[in-house]
């Protein structure tokens, strides 16, 4: 909860300063996510006296990254619904890009934009879910492997 809350607050700060999320400051949010998972697993190591196995470590990391993923997906949904202009900005950028293409008609451009608008919210949510799950699982697995190997040495 702490990690997810900190990531949400930092994401809001980024948006307030930069007016979008398409900048390198967003990597700090991901670094916070990684740090939160590692912190969770190191705390678990202290609790168990370093006697946990990979499965136990990964299970603890899983709990952490599932909660953070849920919080970030909910934040993404609420944020998108509160900022409908983001969908219009995407449509404007898409319209400009499609207009540069020689083989697209105005009707084709508008049809593609209408389709993209319909998929805007679901695609952002799916991207958030898979992105956070992938990063969380990867960091949990790597950190769990390292911590469980330390027990054996």
C-alpha positions in Angstrom: 0.0 0.0 0.0 2.9 2.4 0.8 4.6 1.7 -2.5 1.4 2.1 -4.5 0.4 5.3 -2.6 3.8 6.8 -3.2 3.7 5.9 -6.9 0.3 7.5 -7.3 1.4 10.7 -5.5 4.5 10.9 -7.6 2.5 10.3 -10.8 0.2 13.1 -9.9 3.1 15.4 -9.2 4.6 14.5 -12.6 1.4 15.3 -14.4 1.0 18.6 -12.5 4.5 19.7 -13.5 4.8 18.3 -17.0 1.1 18.1 -18.0 1.6 14.6 -19.4 3.2 11.3 -18.6 5.3 11.1 -21.7 8.6 12.1 -20.1 11.6 10.4 -18.4 10.4 11.3 -14.9 8.0 8.4 -15.2 10.9 6.0 -14.8 11.2 7.2 -11.2 7.8 5.8 -10.6 9.0 2.4 -11.9 12.1 2.7 -9.8 9.8 3.2 -6.8 7.9 0.1 -7.7 11.1 -2.0 -7.9 12.3 -0.5 -4.6 9.0 -1.4 -3.0 9.1 -5.0 -4.0 12.8 -5.3 -3.0 12.0 -3.6 0.3 9.1 -6.1 0.9 11.3 -9.1 0.3 14.2 -7.7 2.4 11.7 -7.1 5.3 10.4 -10.7 4.8 14.0 -12.0 5.0 14.4 -10.2 8.3 11.1 -11.7 9.6 12.1 -15.2 8.7 15.7 -14.9 9.7 16.8 -15.6 6.1 15.4 -19.1 6.3 12.8 -18.8 3.5 12.9 -20.6 0.2 12.3 -19.2 -3.3 8.6 -20.0 -3.2 8.1 -18.2 0.1 10.0 -15.1 -1.1 8.2 -15.0 -4.4 4.8 -15.4 -2.6 5.6 -12.4 -0.5 6.7 -10.4 -3.6 3.6 -11.5 -5.4 1.4 -10.1 -2.7 3.2 -6.8 -3.0 3.1 -6.5 -6.7 -0.5 -7.5 -7.0 -1.6 -4.8 -4.5 0.5 -2.2 -6.3 -0.8 -3.3 -9.7 -4.4 -3.0 -8.5 -3.8 0.4 -7.1 -2.1 1.7 -10.2 -4.8 0.3 -12.5 -7.5 1.9 -10.4 -5.5 5.2 -10.4 -5.1 4.9 -14.2 -8.8 4.4 -14.7 -9.9 7.2 -12.4 -7.3 9.6 -13.9 -8.4 8.9 -17.4 -12.0 9.4 -16.6 -11.2 12.7 -14.8 -9.1 13.9 -17.8 -11.2 13.2 -21.0 -9.0 15.7 -22.8 -6.3 13.0 -23.0 -8.4 11.0 -25.4 -8.8 14.1 -27.6 -5.1 14.8 -27.5 -4.4 11.2 -28.7 -7.0 11.7 -31.4 -5.4 15.0 -32.5 -1.9 13.4 -32.6 -3.2 10.4 -34.5 -5.1 12.7 -37.0 -1.9 14.6 -37.7 0.1 11.4 -38.2 -2.5 9.9 -40.5 -2.8 13.1 -42.5 0.9 12.8 -43.5 0.2 9.4 -45.1 -0.6 9.7 -48.8 -2.8 6.7 -49.1 -5.4 7.6 -46.4 -8.7 9.3 -47.2 -10.3 11.7 -44.7 -13.1 9.1 -44.1 -10.5 6.4 -43.4 -8.7 8.8 -41.0 -11.9 9.5 -39.1 -12.8 5.8 -39.0 -9.4 4.9 -37.5 -9.7 7.7 -35.0 -13.2 6.6 -33.9 -11.9 3.1 -33.4 -8.9 4.3 -31.4 -11.1 6.4 -29.2 -13.3 3.4 -28.4 -10.2 1.4 -27.5 -8.4 4.2 -25.6 -9.4 3.4 -22.0 -9.3 -0.4 -22.4 -5.9 -0.3 -24.1 -4.4 1.9 -21.4 -5.8 -0.3 -18.7 -4.6 -3.5 -20.3 -1.2 -1.9 -20.8 -1.0 -0.9 -17.1 -2.1 -4.4 -16.0 0.4 -6.3 -18.1 3.2 -3.8 -17.6 3.0 -3.8 -13.8 2.4 -7.5 -13.6 5.4 -8.3 -15.8 7.8 -5.9 -14.0 6.5 -7.2 -10.6 6.9 -10.8 -11.5 10.4 -10.3 -12.9 11.7 -8.3 -10.0 10.1 -10.7 -7.5 11.6 -13.7 -9.2 15.1 -12.2 -9.5 15.1 -10.9 -5.9 13.6 -14.1 -4.6 16.3 -16.1 -6.4 19.1 -14.0 -5.0 17.7 -14.0 -1.4 17.0 -17.8 -1.4 20.5 -18.5 -2.8 22.1 -16.4 0.0 20.5 -18.7 2.5 22.3 -21.7 0.9 25.7 -20.1 0.9 
